[in-house]
């Protein structure tokens, strides 16, 4: 009888959503399921030690997060001394925990950047460099395959990394999209990568990748990793419709706008060890006057509604129909716990209306 009573109570509480289980969504048009919350890793090797990275991966996997995102570029800020370190930390964890099959692993190849320490030359998305990058990532990650391989940003010049306006420049040497897809196709056939994705991409770029893949029977893009938060909803303008109609969802990065939407920088605060305290001069995307003003408006709205700024900001991102997964990042375990728990938070329509009211007064304070 005791067992029966406990089971009935569990079913009742679960039906009332007092018990929560992680939500999973399909990665693009595939059958691969990824957690609504994705573990971002770019601080490991700079702000976080390997031991702290291990602790974050252990906790995340134990609490339903099966999706980890990294890049050959990481840790951040990018430096010759630390690129690839984050992948090495993840690889060491795989070797220690022997749980590679439990994780959907995403990483990225660096686009044209001007940073020549990766392969002793300008980084380009050509056959030689993509193949070299994949081999390097596989070695550091101590794995035979990558579930999602992403182009970190386009080879061509486009309006990404904080630019709304497009200024066209004729280029004689950008690597053709078909060429990039053909290289990736060979890697898929070899089993070294399973699926491909884009990052910091535009509407034109995404549609060209999709149309060329269809025309020439090449691998289809299954996701786009772009910035998205209450301070930057530019993805909604053109990309969101493509994500929904083409089943190519958003992997949202910087959902807390580098911590501006956590409330910890309100009123000019600069907490010890925080990213914008340490590297504020390098990362000004969200710290300009409009960013400061509107982050405080959203943070105050959350508190007024009995939530932490983190809960409201992440719950808003989680609620978007075009979202596949929300990439959270943390520098300590308490932050990680709060970030992961955001999947349990559901916003009322009245609160979403209040968010939209603030948004409509200045739609893109931090593009």
N, C-alpha and C positions, 0 to 999 in steps of 0.2 A: 504493500500500500504506500509506503514511504516513497519508493521509486516512482510510482504512478503519480503521486501528488507533485513531486518535484518536476516531472516531465510536463504535467499539465500547466504548472506555474511558468515553466520556461516557454512553452508555446504561447501562453497568454501574454507574457512580457515581451516576447519577440514580436508578436502581432501588434503590440502597442508601440513598437520601435524603441523599447527601453534597452533591448540588446541590439547591437548593430554589427553587421558584418561588412567587410570591405566590398565596395561595388567594383565590378569589372566591366570593361567595354572592349569591343573588338578593335584590333589595330587595323584601321582602314577596312578594306573589303576582304580581309583574311579571317581565318577562324581562331587566330591567336588572341587570347584574352589578356589584357593588361589592367592593372589596378588603376582606379581613378586617381590615386596619389602615386606619383613617380618620385623616386629618391634622386635628387640632384646631388652632385658630388664635387663640384668645382673648387671647394675650399680645402679639400684634403690634400695635404702636402704644402700648404701655405698657412692658412689659419688653423687647420686641424692636423693632428698627428695621425700616423697610421693606426695607432691604438684607438683613437677616437673614431676614425673611419670604420674600423671593425665593429665598434660598439653601435654605431648608427646602422650599419648593414644588418647586424644581428637583431636589433630592435625592430627595424622595418620589416624584415622577413617574418619575424614572429608575430607581427601585427597586420598581416595581410598584404603588405606591399611587395609585389613580385616584379616591379619594373624599375630598373636602375638606368640612369643616363649619365654619360661621361663624354670625353673627347680627348683626342691626342693632344690638344692645346693645353688641357688643364694640368696644373692648378692655375687659378686666377688670383691676381693679375698675371698675364702671360709673361714669362721670363725664360731666357735661354737655360737657366739653371734648374727650372722646375717643370718644363713641359714634359708630359708623359708620366709624371709622378703619380697622378691620381689613378691612371690606368694600372700602374704597378701595384698600388695599394689594393685595388679591387682584385687583381690577379693573385696577390698573396692571400687575400681572404678566401677566394675560391679554392686555392690549394689547401688552406688550413681547414675550411669547413666542409669541403667536398660536397657542395650543393649547387654546382653550376646549372643543373637541369631545372632547378626551382626558380631561376631568375630569367626574366626577359631582359636582355642586355642591349643597350643602345650606346653607340659611340659615334664619333664624327671625324671626318677628314677636313683639314684646314683649307679654306679657299684662298684666293689671291689676297695676300696680306702685307707684303713688305717685310715680314719676319723671316729671315733667311736661315735661321738656326735649325729648322726642321730637317731640311734635306740639302743644306748648303747651297741653296738657290731660292729664287722667288717661288713661293708655293703656288701651284697651279693645279687645276682639276683635269690633268691629262692622264693618259694611260700609265706612264712611268710612275708618276707621283701617287696616284690613287692606289696602285698595286703596292708600292713601297709603304704607303701609310697603313694599308690593311695588314700587311705582314708585321709591321711594327706594333700595331695595336694588339694583334693576336698573341704576339710574344709577350708583351707587357701584361696582358689580361690573363695569360696562362689558360687559353681556351682554344678550341679548334674552330669555333664559329662565332659570329656576331649576329644576333637576332635582327637588329635594326641598324643599318649603316647610313649615316646622314651626311650630306654635303653642308658643312658648317655655315657657309655663305656662298653666294654665287661667284663664279669666275668672272662674270661680266660686271661692269659698274652699274649699280642700281641704287635706289633710295631705300637703304636699310640702315640700321644702327642710328635711329633717331631722326631720320629725314622723312618729311612728309612730301615735299615737292620733288618732282623728277626733273633733273637737268640732263638732257641727252648728250652723250659724247660718242662720236663714231670710234669704233675700235676695230683694229685690223687683225687682232690676234686672240680674241676671246675664244675659249674652247667651246666648240659647238655642243649643244645639249645632246644631240644624237651620239656624238663621240663619247660623252660622259656616260650615257646610258649603256652603250655597247661595252664599255669597260666594266661597269657594274653587272651587266648581264653575264659576262664571263665569270665574275666572282660568285654570282648566284649559282651558276652551273657547277662550279667547283665545290660548292658547299661551304665556302668560307663566310659568306653572308646569306641571310635568309630573305630579308626585305630591305627596301631602300626608302629613305625619307629626305626631306629638304629642311633647311633651317635659314632663318632670316631671308625668306623668299617673298616675292611679290606675286600679285595676281597673274600678271603676264607670264612670269616664270613658271608658276605652278601649272597653268593651263598648257604651256608649251611642253613641259615634261610629260603631262598626261597624254596630250595628243600625239606626240612623237612616239611614245611608248606603244600606243594603240596602233599607229600606222605601221610600225616596223616590228611589232611583236617583241617588245623589249620590256624589262621589269617596270611595273607600275608603282609610282610613288604612293605610299600608304599613310604618310603623316607629314605635317609641317610643324617645325619647332620655331615659333615666333614669340616675341614678347606679348603678354596680355595681362592687364591688371586694371584696377579702378582708375589708375592714372594714365593708362594707355589702352584704349579700346579701339585703336585704329584697325585691328584685324576684322572688326565687324563690317567695315565699309565695303570691301570687295571679296576678301578671303573667306569669310564665314559661309557665304552661299556656296562657294566651290567646295568647301569642306563637307557640307551637308549633302549636296547633290552628287558629288563625286566620291563620297565615302572616303575622304582623305582628311581626317580630323586634326585638330590643333593639339600639339603638345605645348602647353603654355609655360614659358619661362619668365622669371622675375614676377610672379604673381603678387608678391609683396613689395614690388618696386624697390629692390635692394634694401628692404627693411623699413622704408618710409611709411608703409601701411601697417607696421606693427605698433606704431605709437612711440617707439623708443627714441626717435629723433624729434619728437614734438617740442615746441618752445625752445628750439635751438640746442637741445641736449645732444651730447656726443659721448655715448657710453664707452668705457674702456674696452678695447679689443674688438669693437664693432667694425664692420667692413668700411663704412663711410667715415669712421673716425680714423682708421688706418690708411685708407686709400681714397679719401674724399676728392683729392685733386685729380685723380685718374677717372673717377666715375661720377660725372656731373649730370647724367641724364635725368635723374629724379630730384636733384637738389637745387634746381633753379627756383626763383621766386614762386612761380606758379605751382611747382611741385610741392614746395613747402606749404603753400596756402591750401591747396586742395587735399593734400594728404591729411592735414589737420581737420579739415571739414569732414572727411570720411571717417577718421578715427573718432571724432566727437559723436558722429551719428551712431557708430557702433556702440559706444558706451551708453548713449542715451537709450538704446534698445536692449540694454542688459547683456551685451556681448563684448568680447575683447576685439580690438581692431583686426587681429589676425583671424579670428573666427569668421567675422563678417566678410573680410576681403577674400579669403580662400573659398568660403562657401559661395560667394558670388561667382567666382571663376568656375567652381565645380558645377554650377547650375546651368552653364551654357550648353545648348544643344550641339554646337559645333566642336565641343571639346572631347578629346579622347582621354587625355591625362593631364594632370596639374603637377608640374615639376616643382617640388618644394626643396629648400635647402636650409640647413641649420648648422650652427657652429657649436651648439651644445645639446645635450639630450633632452632638456626641458623644452627647448624650442621645437625639437623634432617631434616630441609627443603631442604638443599643441597643434603643430602643422598636420600631422597624420589624422588626428581626431576631427579635423575640419570636415571630413566626409560625412560625419554624423549630423552636421548643422544644416538645417533647411531654413531658407529665408522666406518670410511671408511676402505676399504680393505688395502689401502696403510698404514694407521696407524696401523692396526693389524699386517701387515708384519713387521713394525718397532718394534712393541712390541715383536713379535716372534724372531726377530734378537737379541734383548737384552736377551731374555729368553734362546735362544739356546747357548749362551756363558756361561751360568751357570744355568742349568735348575731348580735346587731346592736349591736356596740360603738359604731358611728358611723352611725346611720340617716340 
